[in-house]
């Protein structure tokens, strides 16, 4: 399994609870596919520089998770047609671990 980071921009009009239920659904989906959620962090509501599909703002969520590489395409396909998701980006998580002070 590889470690990935994903940023989801959720539609404010389609999500009632700031994306908490969406996060639980996404975590459950990852566990069904044999992965696990490492970190789920909300980045809050942000205004867009330009409208995206007639939306002026969105709720940003950052996820770090472990999953088989062949399942990442399935995530993209699953949420590409979901009307709650305005944008989605999944990248390899390659941040170096913080060094311990001696």
Phi, psi and omega in degrees: 000145178250161180261132182232157172236135180230141174241123177250137171250116183261146179285124182298324182287338184260348183245126184272324191248038180061020175092008181294315179293323177298319179296319177296319178296316180295319177297316177299321178296318178299317180294325176296326181271008176089011179255186176210149179275128178267316183207137174230119185227130175276141177251003174086184179276138178222143176282145176273152174290323176228155178295142175239114181051045179068012176260139182258346181208165179208168177257122183264135176230136178246126180239141171238127185211161175254135182198153174296141183300329181287346180273346182295320177298325178296323177296313180301316180293324181296317187260356179295325182261000180285124183287349176282338184260121177275312179220156181212134176222128178238127179227163174293139179270107183231033176284137178289147176291142180295139180280143177280138179286135180276000000 
